[in-house]
C-alpha cells in the first residue's frame, strides 16, 4: 500500500519517510486504488447478493448479474473506492471513460459481509448505470489531472486514463512544489516551512476547514446540500483558503423533521452541534482527537480531561458519550456519532432513508456554512434565481440561452440550449467542441429524427452504441429508430442487447 501512496507523493516521502509510511496505512491513504486485490474476496465463486455475484477469472475481477430471464452480464471491476475499514465499493470504467458505481459493496461489520451498495438495496435500482461525478471523486481521492478541454465542473464524469491512488499530502498541505524546490536548493528551514501549508499553523477556522472539505455533509438525501461556487472548479480548493470561497452548504429548515439525522458523513455536522465544540469557541478541532498521519485515534480521554473530571473508571469517554450508531443512508455501516452528548440518545429502530422510496426534500432550505450565505446561492438552492453575472448560475437553472449570452463558447451551455430546442446546428457545434461526450451523440440523434433525418439519426445512435457498448439507453433508442425504419430484425437485436444490459 505504501507504493500506491508514494506514486502520488514520492517527493514528500523522500524527506518524510516515517510520516509517509504511517499515512499510507490510514483510511485516507487507502481511499482509492486499482482493483488488483479485493478485500473480502475469498472464494472463487465470490458471494451472491440479490441477483449479483463477484467472480474472478483471467486475472481480473467482475461483478456478474446472475441469469434470470435474460443472458448474464459481467462488468469488470477496475477500481476500489473506500479503504475497507468500514466498506469498499467498486467502480467500472466504461469505454467512453466514465466511472460506474457497481451494485455490490463489501462491508467490514460482522467480520466482513457482502450487501448491496447504498441506494441499491431495493427492487428498482441503477444497476450498472450510476455515473460517478467529479464531486464524488473530490472526497475519495487525490485530484486527477484532467485532459485538456474537459471542464472542471460539478456534474462532469469523464475521467483521464491515469488516476491517482489515494488521498495525497496536497489535500491537506496544498501544492508541495515550492516546498520541495526550497528543500532541494538548501534554503533556510524557515523558508522551507513557509513554502507549504501546515494546518497546525492556520487559524482554528481554516485548520478545521481542511477537514471540513470532505467531512462536512449536511445530508446525502437531497440535492440542495451544497453548491460549488459558480466560478470555481470542483478540484480547485486549496488548504488555507476560506472554504466558503469554494462551496456553500445548506441544510433542512429547522423543525422539518430532520434535526436529529445521523448519516454516513455526519462527523463535522454532528460535532458542530456539540456543547463541547460550541463552548470551545473554535478551539476544539478534529486533530485534537485524530492524527491525520496515523491510523489510530489519539488519547481522547485526555482531551476530555482538559475540561471535565472523569466520573467513572469503566470504559472510555467516547464509548458512552460518542457511541457508534448505524447511518440512515448506509445501514450496513456503523459510525461514531460525533454529537458529544451528556446523555446519549437511545438507538432508534433503523429505517434506511436512501432506499429510493423516500422523495427528495422539497421544502425551504437554509444556509448552513458559511452563514449567512450569498443571496444568489440561497436563492438557487431554493429553486429561485437572482440576476447574476455568473453564466453557471443560469446554466444550472436551465436558462441555457442566458448562460450563452455570458459565455458563448462553452460547449456545455451550447449543448444545453441545443438539447432543449432540438437544434441540430447547436448540437453539432457542441459535439465538435466536446467529441468525448457521448451524451451529445444521443441528443443529436434525437434531433435528427425530430427533424425528419432518420438515416442520420440511425447513424449517430450506432456510433453511440459503438462508443459505449454498455449503454442500454443507446440500444433502446437505436432499436426504436430501426423499428420505425422497418428493420424489425435489427430492432430486435438492439432491444435484446438493451434488455441484457439492463
C-alpha angles and dihedrals in degrees: 000000000000089000090060092053094045090053086066101035107022092141091054093050092054091068100023105039097151093050091045092051092048094045092050088065094054124097090251092053090051097040098115134015146148113278099254095128125015122209114239095017103129107140129066090230094049118217124296118234117180103309096341138081136180116236137177127213138139089025093296138094125239137185106224125199105219119241118270125143091329134050116277121263125213120198120189120242105227103166140022116220116194128042096251092240087111103358146336124215127188135234133202124206113221124213090258090054101255119138116230123201110229124225101245130065134188112232123198096214120107091021094304127321139183119232140148117291117259109284093021099080095103137075095260113047139144095269108187095346111079109116120213108230127209090254090062092049090050093074100033103051148013116282113283121225102243122219116254113278096023111122117232092226133143100250099041119117108176110114131196120252093251119054130183117250112227136354106294137211093267093066089072102022103037124226112350098194097099091042093052091046092051090051092047091052092049095242119174115284092246091056092047091052093046091056094070137045115257106188089207089067095049124097113269092257095050091042092053091047091061085068096035092061087079106010099054115087121146092197141338092207101079136043095232097069095107143351122207107226109269094239095048132085120230092245096044104092114114125191113258093035117111103264089218089066088062106036142009120215125207134189141196112281111261116268096027095114099265103089096109099042120146115194135168096271097038098117099108094030092056095039091056089058092055121108088222091059095042095048092047087065091222098316093109108079137165094264092062087076104018129060104209090201095051137064096229135062120251127245097299093176088060090054091052091047090064088075107012136055114231110251100187138031093214120098127329131299090249094056092061104028101033104032124178114258135177115261115239093223097047107029097182091065127075116205134187109260103231093198097109099216129191088214111016116227116249118261106264125212105279123242117182106233094188094067097114092246096085108086120228114270107262101180130104117297129208134211112267109172123038097018125224097039131211103270090232092063096040089053092048092050089053094050096260130111131213122202107276144179089217112097091198090063090060093042094055089048090055093249094130097162090055090049090050092054088062098037109020096172099053109116093207092058092044090050092048093051093042093049092049093050097035085235112172095195092051094046091047089051091050091049091051089053095044108025091164093064106095092184088072090057091059093047090049092049090053091048091051090052093046089051093051098257100123096160091055089046092054091046092052095046091049087054090050092054091048093048092050112014090179095065107105093187092061090053091048091052092045090049092052091051093047091049090051089050092053097253097129095166093051090046091052091052091051093047092048091051091049090051091048091052095044 
